[in-house]
Amino acid sequence: AKKWINIRKSYGNFYKVPRNQTKLTIMLEKLGMNYDGRPHSGLDDSKNIARIAVRMLQDGCELRVNERMHAGQFMTVSSSAPLEGAPAPQMPRWRN
């Protein structure tokens, strides 16, 4: 992976909270969610991060690539950079 979305950064910027309020358990708590699974389990942490991302999308956040590696160096991507990747998925439309 050379580009990714740091959910902690996106959460802090979107909800206007300081970095010390972007720990996984705090983000879940502020969104009215409980931590599901075992703490520090990679799979469970990933599922909980995904739940936060879904909630942010529902709240109107446009998740963008905000970090990347270039020539072996970590770089922050400007929030004014153009959107990358596919648009957010839409709920399926059911036929009657």
Secondary structure, 3 states (H helix, E strand, C coil): CCEECCHHHHHHHHHCCCHHHCCHHHHHHHCCCCCCCCCCCHHHHHHHHHHHHHHHHHCCCCCCCCEEEECCEEEECCCCCCCCCCCCCCCCCCCC
